[in-house]
Amino acid sequence: MKRARQKVVVENEAPQTSQKSKKQKTCLYGSVFGESNLHASMDWGSLPHHVILRIFQFLPLVDRARASSVCRRWNEIFHIPDLWRRFEFELSQPATSYLKSTHPDLIQQIIKRHADHLQYVSFKVDSSTESAEAACDILSQLVNCSIKTLGLISTAKPSFMNVSKAHFASALTVVFVNSKSLSSIKIDDTPLDDPSLKVLVANNSDTLKLLKMSSCPHVSPAGILCVADQCHGLKELALNYYILSDELLLALSSEKHVDLEHLRIDVVSENPGQVQFHTIKKQSWDAFVKHSPKVNIVMYFFLYEEEFDAFFREETPVTHLYFGRAVSKAMLGRIGMNCPRLIELVVCANGLQPLDDELIRIAERCKNLTAMGLGECEVTCRGFIEFVKMCGGRLTQLSIMEEVLIPDSDYSLDRLHLEVSKHLGRMWFPDMMPTW
């Protein structure tokens, strides 16, 4: 970088500049500042400090590093702490990934000069173990950090899951111990374990507000209980259904714990047909909602039809439901009967049986429903209009693919959108593509 900077200085000091070069500069200045008549000899280094800082904030990382070689002043601004509060490390193997990996030299420079400035940090890795190992190595060096938000993101599995549990836990412990202001952590699909969670709450129990760890097979309900018991500021918790238990819900309902605002639960079939999902008792749900009456309970389902047996046989206080795979008419019927707090429902697929009765029951019983999305399903136009009529203007989001709607003797698709628009109080058309 030093050599490149010297080269630029030498070129700037040249006694003459070609007409072609002047035209290029004038065009560039005009595109940045909106004026075409700026003098071609304008010195970039003379721009006001706040203007240069603003330019740097909008530049991608690679371009920001290149811009730092323009002159000494730009290089100084490149290292201002404000520019390094938010940073995403991209780590990948070039032969197998589309990610543009952060250059190792830049990583070392950031660790050396800006580790104590980093506050909002994420690591995006590809599916390779090498990338995940590199992320752990960087985490191990953040001994002077003051991170508030940490995200470990795998663009594809297995990534972090292939890293040894000891190596991962050791790297994460460095951050948990040294950064005593962690408020938001996303560590899905990692070998996080219960001892690591105990280190987290021991050092960040007063600051932690959000914990997302929906797939961490080495964490037990006891580990989550440890967080629930000690992190009294916790507002949002995301976990896998296998961790959810009556005991955990009752712990979250205790007087010493503050109200949760969001509980996200991922219900995923890892071994289709081989996992029998447990049932949460109605009494446990009731205690949880009584303690946190405004809590949003969000459930994402990625199951096969035969695996739904344990769910919604009793009243369940879920507020947001997303079905990523086909769900049966019978299951949607249970939702209409047993989910009175439902606010949003998205069904990506169902089959070839019209869902008129199920939707009407949902509209009838789920008085808080404001958002609906339907993908590969079937609903008659008459049944759909009846559903919309019952929900009325409270449906603020209605995303229905055009192929879902079956014209009948009463309504064509052209007449349908006019009738639906009338009941919604705004113009509405079916979606060509789903928007959820």
C-alpha positions as CSV (number, residue, x, y, z in Angstrom):
1,M,0.0,0.0,0.0
2,K,2.9,2.3,0.7
3,R,4.4,1.7,-2.7
4,A,1.1,2.4,-4.4
5,R,0.8,5.7,-2.5
6,Q,4.2,6.9,-3.6
7,K,3.3,6.1,-7.1
8,V,0.2,8.2,-7.0
9,V,2.2,11.2,-5.5
10,V,4.7,11.0,-8.3
11,E,2.0,11.0,-10.9
12,N,0.3,14.0,-9.3
13,E,3.5,15.9,-9.3
14,A,4.0,15.5,-13.1
15,P,4.3,18.9,-14.8
16,Q,1.9,18.1,-17.5
17,T,-1.4,16.2,-17.7
18,S,-2.8,14.8,-21.0
19,Q,-6.2,16.2,-22.3
20,K,-7.6,12.7,-22.0
21,S,-6.7,12.5,-18.4
22,K,-8.3,15.9,-17.7
23,K,-11.5,14.9,-19.3
24,Q,-11.7,11.7,-17.3
25,K,-11.2,13.6,-14.0
26,T,-13.8,16.2,-14.9
27,C,-16.3,13.5,-15.7
28,L,-15.5,11.7,-12.4
29,Y,-15.9,14.9,-10.3
30,G,-19.2,15.6,-12.1
31,S,-20.6,12.2,-11.4
32,V,-19.7,12.5,-7.7
33,F,-20.7,16.1,-7.0
34,G,-23.4,16.5,-9.6
35,E,-21.6,19.3,-11.5
36,S,-19.9,19.1,-14.9
37,N,-17.9,22.3,-14.8
38,L,-15.6,21.6,-11.8
39,H,-12.0,22.5,-12.5
40,A,-10.0,19.5,-13.8
41,S,-7.1,20.2,-11.5
42,M,-9.2,19.9,-8.3
43,D,-7.2,18.2,-5.5
44,W,-9.0,15.3,-3.9
45,G,-6.9,15.7,-0.8
46,S,-8.4,19.2,-0.2
47,L,-11.9,17.9,0.2
48,P,-13.4,18.7,3.7
49,H,-12.8,16.0,6.3
50,H,-16.5,15.1,6.8
51,V,-17.0,14.7,3.0
52,I,-14.1,12.3,2.7
53,L,-15.4,10.4,5.7
54,R,-18.8,10.2,4.2
55,I,-17.4,8.8,0.9
56,F,-15.4,6.1,2.8
57,Q,-18.6,5.0,4.6
58,F,-20.3,4.3,1.3
59,L,-17.4,2.5,-0.3
60,P,-17.1,-1.3,-0.3
61,L,-14.2,-2.5,1.8
62,V,-11.9,-3.3,-1.2
63,D,-12.5,0.2,-2.7
64,R,-12.1,1.8,0.7
65,A,-8.6,0.2,1.1
66,R,-7.6,1.3,-2.4
67,A,-8.8,4.8,-1.8
68,S,-6.6,5.0,1.3
69,S,-3.6,5.1,-1.0
70,V,-4.7,8.3,-2.8
71,C,-2.8,10.5,-0.4
72,R,-1.6,10.7,3.2
73,R,-4.7,12.5,4.4
74,W,-7.0,9.8,3.0
75,N,-4.9,7.2,4.6
76,E,-5.3,8.9,8.0
77,I,-9.1,9.0,7.5
78,F,-9.1,5.3,6.5
79,H,-8.0,4.6,10.1
80,I,-10.6,6.8,11.9
81,P,-12.3,4.6,14.6
82,D,-15.8,5.5,13.3
83,L,-15.1,3.6,10.1
84,W,-14.4,0.4,11.9
85,R,-17.3,0.1,14.3
86,R,-19.2,-2.1,11.8
87,F,-17.3,-4.8,9.9
88,E,-18.0,-8.0,8.1
89,F,-15.2,-10.5,7.7
90,E,-15.8,-12.6,4.5
91,L,-13.8,-15.8,4.6
92,S,-13.9,-18.3,1.8
93,Q,-11.9,-20.7,-0.4
94,P,-11.7,-19.0,-3.9
95,A,-12.0,-22.3,-5.8
96,T,-15.4,-23.2,-4.3
97,S,-17.1,-20.0,-3.2
98,Y,-18.7,-16.9,-4.7
99,L,-17.7,-14.8,-1.6
100,K,-14.9,-12.2,-2.1
101,S,-12.6,-13.1,0.8
102,T,-11.3,-10.3,3.0
103,H,-7.6,-10.0,2.3
104,P,-5.4,-11.6,5.0
105,D,-3.1,-8.4,5.2
106,L,-6.2,-6.2,5.8
107,I,-7.5,-8.6,8.5
108,Q,-4.2,-8.4,10.3
109,Q,-4.2,-4.6,10.0
110,I,-7.7,-4.4,11.5
111,I,-6.8,-6.7,14.4
112,K,-3.7,-4.7,15.1
113,R,-5.1,-1.2,14.8
114,H,-8.9,-1.5,15.2
115,A,-9.8,-4.4,17.4
116,D,-10.9,-2.1,20.2
117,H,-13.0,-0.1,17.8
118,L,-15.1,-3.0,16.5
119,Q,-18.6,-3.0,17.8
120,Y,-20.9,-4.6,15.2
121,V,-19.1,-7.6,13.8
122,S,-20.1,-10.5,11.6
123,F,-18.2,-13.4,10.1
124,K,-19.6,-14.8,6.8
125,V,-18.0,-18.1,5.7
126,D,-18.6,-20.6,3.0
127,S,-19.1,-24.3,3.5
128,S,-15.4,-25.1,4.0
129,T,-13.9,-26.1,7.3
130,E,-10.8,-23.9,6.4
131,S,-13.0,-20.8,6.3
132,A,-14.6,-21.6,9.7
133,E,-11.2,-22.3,11.2
134,A,-10.0,-18.9,9.9
135,A,-12.9,-17.2,11.6
136,C,-12.1,-18.9,14.9
137,D,-8.5,-17.8,14.6
138,I,-9.6,-14.2,14.1
139,L,-12.0,-14.4,17.1
140,S,-9.1,-15.7,19.2
141,Q,-7.1,-12.5,18.5
142,L,-9.9,-10.1,19.6
143,V,-8.5,-9.7,23.1
144,N,-9.1,-5.9,23.2
145,C,-12.5,-5.9,21.7
146,S,-15.7,-4.1,22.8
147,I,-18.1,-5.9,20.6
148,K,-21.9,-5.3,21.0
149,T,-23.2,-7.4,18.2
150,L,-21.6,-10.7,16.9
151,G,-22.9,-12.8,14.1
152,L,-21.4,-16.1,12.7
153,I,-23.1,-16.8,9.4
154,S,-22.6,-19.9,7.3
155,T,-23.7,-19.5,3.7
156,A,-23.9,-23.3,3.4
157,K,-23.4,-26.3,5.8
158,P,-21.3,-27.7,7.4
159,S,-18.8,-24.9,7.9
160,F,-18.6,-24.2,11.7
161,M,-20.0,-27.6,12.5
162,N,-16.8,-29.2,11.2
163,V,-14.6,-27.2,13.5
164,S,-13.6,-29.0,16.7
165,K,-15.8,-28.0,19.7
166,A,-12.7,-27.2,21.8
167,H,-11.3,-24.8,19.1
168,F,-14.6,-23.1,18.6
169,A,-15.4,-22.7,22.3
170,S,-11.9,-21.4,23.0
171,A,-12.2,-18.7,20.3
172,L,-15.7,-17.7,21.4
173,T,-14.6,-17.5,25.1
174,V,-12.1,-14.8,24.2
175,V,-14.9,-12.6,22.9
176,F,-17.3,-13.5,25.7
177,V,-14.7,-12.7,28.4
178,N,-13.1,-9.6,26.9
179,S,-16.2,-7.9,25.4
180,K,-18.4,-7.1,28.4
181,S,-21.0,-5.3,26.4
182,L,-22.4,-8.0,24.1
183,S,-26.1,-7.4,23.5
184,S,-26.8,-9.4,20.4
185,I,-25.4,-12.8,19.3
186,K,-26.2,-14.9,16.3
187,I,-24.5,-18.3,16.4
188,D,-26.7,-20.7,14.4
189,D,-25.2,-24.0,13.2
190,T,-22.2,-23.9,15.5
191,P,-20.6,-26.3,18.1
192,L,-21.6,-23.9,20.9
193,D,-21.9,-25.8,24.2
194,D,-23.3,-25.3,27.7
195,P,-20.0,-24.3,29.3
196,S,-19.6,-21.6,26.6
197,L,-23.1,-20.2,27.5
198,K,-22.1,-20.1,31.2
199,V,-19.0,-18.0,30.2
200,L,-21.3,-15.7,28.2
201,V,-23.8,-15.1,31.0
202,A,-21.0,-14.7,33.6
203,N,-19.5,-11.8,31.6
204,N,-22.5,-10.3,29.8
205,S,-25.6,-11.1,32.0
206,D,-26.4,-7.4,32.3
207,T,-26.1,-6.5,28.6
208,L,-27.4,-9.5,26.6
209,K,-30.7,-8.8,24.9
210,L,-30.8,-11.1,21.9
211,L,-29.5,-14.7,21.5
212,K,-30.0,-16.6,18.2
213,M,-28.8,-20.2,18.3
214,S,-31.5,-22.2,16.5
215,S,-29.2,-25.1,15.6
216,C,-26.6,-25.9,18.2
217,P,-26.7,-29.6,19.0
218,H,-24.2,-29.4,21.9
219,V,-26.5,-27.1,23.8
220,S,-29.0,-28.6,26.2
221,P,-32.1,-27.1,27.9
222,A,-30.0,-26.6,31.0
223,G,-27.7,-24.3,29.0
224,I,-30.7,-22.2,27.9
225,L,-32.0,-22.2,31.5
226,C,-28.7,-20.8,32.6
227,V,-29.1,-17.9,30.2
228,A,-32.8,-17.4,31.2
229,D,-32.0,-17.3,34.9
230,Q,-29.1,-14.8,34.7
231,C,-29.7,-12.5,31.7
232,H,-32.6,-10.5,33.0
233,G,-32.4,-8.1,30.1
234,L,-33.0,-10.8,27.5
235,K,-35.7,-9.7,25.0
236,E,-35.3,-12.1,22.1
237,L,-34.5,-15.8,22.0
238,A,-34.2,-18.0,18.9
239,L,-33.7,-21.7,19.3
240,N,-34.4,-25.2,17.9
241,Y,-37.6,-26.9,18.9
242,Y,-35.6,-29.8,20.4
243,I,-34.3,-27.5,23.1
244,L,-37.8,-26.1,23.9
245,S,-39.3,-27.8,27.0
246,D,-42.0,-27.3,29.6
247,E,-39.2,-26.6,32.1
248,L,-37.7,-23.9,30.0
249,L,-41.0,-22.1,29.4
250,L,-41.8,-22.2,33.1
251,A,-38.3,-20.8,33.8
252,L,-38.9,-18.0,31.4
253,S,-42.2,-17.4,33.3
254,S,-40.6,-16.9,36.7
255,E,-41.0,-13.6,38.5
256,K,-37.2,-12.9,38.4
257,H,-37.1,-12.9,34.6
258,V,-38.2,-9.9,32.5
259,D,-40.7,-10.2,29.8
260,L,-39.5,-11.7,26.5
261,E,-40.6,-9.8,23.4
262,H,-39.8,-12.4,20.8
263,L,-39.4,-16.2,21.0
264,R,-38.4,-17.8,17.7
265,I,-38.6,-21.6,17.3
266,D,-37.2,-23.5,14.3
267,V,-38.9,-26.9,13.9
268,V,-36.7,-28.8,11.4
269,S,-36.6,-32.4,10.4
270,E,-32.9,-33.4,10.4
271,N,-33.7,-37.1,9.8
272,P,-37.1,-37.4,8.0
273,G,-39.3,-40.0,9.6
274,Q,-36.8,-40.8,12.3
275,V,-37.6,-38.1,14.8
276,Q,-40.7,-38.0,16.9
277,F,-41.3,-34.5,18.1
278,H,-42.4,-33.9,21.7
279,T,-45.5,-32.0,22.8
280,I,-45.4,-28.8,24.9
281,K,-48.2,-28.7,27.5
282,K,-50.9,-26.1,27.3
283,Q,-50.2,-25.2,31.0
284,S,-46.6,-24.3,30.2
285,W,-47.6,-22.1,27.2
286,D,-50.3,-20.4,29.4
287,A,-47.8,-19.6,32.2
288,F,-45.3,-18.2,29.6
289,V,-47.9,-15.9,28.0
290,K,-49.3,-14.8,31.3
291,H,-45.8,-13.7,32.3
292,S,-45.1,-12.0,28.9
293,P,-48.5,-11.2,27.5
294,K,-47.2,-9.2,24.5
295,V,-44.6,-11.8,23.4
296,N,-44.4,-12.8,19.7
297,I,-44.0,-16.5,19.4
298,V,-42.6,-17.3,15.9
299,M,-42.4,-20.8,14.6
300,Y,-40.7,-21.9,11.3
301,F,-41.7,-25.4,10.2
302,F,-39.6,-27.5,7.8
303,L,-41.3,-30.9,8.3
304,Y,-42.9,-33.6,6.3
305,E,-46.7,-34.1,6.7
306,E,-46.4,-37.2,8.8
307,E,-44.2,-35.4,11.3
308,F,-46.8,-32.8,12.4
309,D,-48.7,-35.0,14.8
310,A,-47.3,-33.4,18.0
311,F,-48.4,-29.8,17.1
312,F,-51.5,-27.7,17.7
313,R,-53.6,-30.4,19.2
314,E,-54.3,-28.0,22.1
315,E,-54.4,-24.2,22.2
316,T,-51.0,-22.8,21.3
317,P,-50.2,-19.1,21.7
318,V,-48.2,-18.8,18.5
319,T,-48.3,-15.5,16.7
320,H,-46.4,-16.1,13.5
321,L,-46.4,-19.3,11.5
322,Y,-44.2,-20.2,8.5
323,F,-44.5,-23.5,6.7
324,G,-41.6,-24.1,4.3
325,R,-42.9,-27.5,3.1
326,A,-46.3,-29.0,2.4
327,V,-48.8,-28.9,5.3
328,S,-52.0,-30.8,5.3
329,K,-55.6,-29.6,5.4
330,A,-56.0,-31.2,8.8
331,M,-53.1,-29.3,10.2
332,L,-54.5,-26.0,8.9
333,G,-57.8,-26.9,10.4
334,R,-56.1,-27.4,13.8
335,I,-54.5,-24.0,13.5
336,G,-57.9,-22.4,12.9
337,M,-59.2,-24.1,16.1
338,N,-56.2,-23.7,18.4
339,C,-54.1,-20.6,17.5
340,P,-56.2,-17.6,18.7
341,R,-53.2,-15.3,18.9
342,L,-52.2,-15.8,15.3
343,I,-51.0,-12.6,13.5
344,E,-49.3,-14.0,10.4
345,L,-49.5,-17.2,8.4
346,V,-47.4,-18.3,5.4
347,V,-48.1,-21.6,3.7
348,C,-45.6,-22.3,0.9
349,A,-47.3,-25.5,-0.2
350,N,-50.3,-27.7,0.5
351,G,-51.4,-29.8,-2.4
352,L,-54.4,-30.0,-4.7
353,Q,-57.3,-29.8,-2.2
354,P,-59.0,-26.4,-1.8
355,L,-58.5,-24.8,1.5
356,D,-61.7,-22.7,1.6
357,D,-63.1,-24.1,4.9
358,E,-59.7,-24.0,6.6
359,L,-59.2,-20.3,5.7
360,I,-62.7,-19.3,6.7
361,R,-62.2,-21.0,10.1
362,I,-58.9,-19.2,10.5
363,A,-60.6,-15.8,9.7
364,E,-63.4,-16.7,12.1
365,R,-61.2,-17.7,15.1
366,C,-57.9,-15.8,14.6
367,K,-59.1,-12.3,15.3
368,N,-55.6,-10.8,15.3
369,L,-54.6,-12.1,11.8
370,T,-53.2,-9.3,9.7
371,A,-50.9,-11.1,7.3
372,M,-51.4,-14.0,5.0
373,G,-49.3,-15.7,2.3
374,L,-50.2,-18.7,0.2
375,G,-47.9,-20.4,-2.3
376,E,-48.6,-23.8,-4.0
377,C,-52.1,-24.2,-2.7
378,E,-55.6,-24.1,-4.0
379,V,-58.5,-21.8,-3.0
380,T,-61.7,-21.1,-4.9
381,C,-62.3,-17.5,-5.7
382,R,-65.6,-17.6,-3.8
383,G,-63.9,-19.1,-0.7
384,F,-61.1,-16.5,-0.9
385,I,-63.4,-13.6,-1.1
386,E,-65.3,-14.9,1.9
387,F,-62.0,-15.1,3.8
388,V,-61.1,-11.6,2.9
389,K,-64.6,-10.3,3.7
390,M,-64.4,-11.8,7.3
391,C,-60.9,-10.3,7.9
392,G,-61.7,-7.0,6.3
393,G,-59.3,-4.1,6.4
394,R,-57.1,-5.6,9.2
395,L,-55.3,-7.6,6.5
396,T,-52.3,-5.3,6.0
397,Q,-50.4,-8.0,4.0
398,L,-52.0,-10.4,1.6
399,S,-49.6,-12.2,-0.7
400,I,-51.3,-14.8,-2.8
401,M,-49.9,-16.3,-6.0
402,E,-52.2,-16.1,-8.9
403,E,-52.1,-19.9,-9.6
404,V,-53.6,-20.5,-6.1
405,L,-57.0,-19.0,-7.0
406,I,-59.5,-21.2,-8.8
407,P,-62.1,-19.3,-10.8
408,D,-65.7,-20.5,-10.3
409,S,-69.2,-19.7,-11.5
410,D,-69.4,-16.5,-9.4
411,Y,-66.0,-14.9,-9.8
412,S,-63.4,-14.7,-12.5
413,L,-59.9,-13.5,-11.7
414,D,-60.7,-10.0,-13.1
415,R,-63.7,-9.6,-10.9
416,L,-61.9,-11.1,-8.0
417,H,-59.3,-8.4,-7.6
418,L,-62.0,-5.7,-7.6
419,E,-64.0,-7.5,-5.0
420,V,-61.0,-8.1,-2.8
421,S,-59.8,-4.5,-3.2
422,K,-63.3,-3.3,-2.0
423,H,-63.1,-5.3,1.2
424,L,-59.5,-4.4,1.9
425,G,-60.0,-0.7,1.3
426,R,-57.1,-0.5,-1.1
427,M,-56.1,-1.8,-4.6
428,W,-55.0,-5.4,-4.6
429,F,-53.8,-7.9,-7.2
430,P,-52.6,-11.5,-6.9
431,D,-48.9,-11.9,-6.9
432,M,-47.0,-13.4,-9.9
433,M,-44.3,-14.3,-7.4
434,P,-44.5,-14.6,-3.6
435,T,-43.3,-11.6,-1.7
436,W,-42.6,-13.2,1.7
